[in-house]
Amino acid sequence: MIVKKATKKAVKRREWNKNDIKELKAHSKARTPVTKISKLTKRSVGALRQKALHLGIGLGHQR
C-alpha cells in the first residue's frame, strides 16, 4: 500500500496598494467585523489584523 504525500497549496501574495489601505481605514472607522472585511477584500483575517497593527489602527467591532 502506497500513501500519496499531500501537496501544499501555493501561497498567493498580493501587495497592499493605497486604495486597499484607504478601504481598511474606512472599515476600521465604521467598526465593520473582521470576517466581513476579509470576505470583501479577499484577504485572510490574519493578514488584515497584521496590516492594521502595522498601521496602528484598531480593527473589528469589539475593541
Order of alpha helices (4+ residues) and beta strands (2+ residues): alpha-alpha-alpha
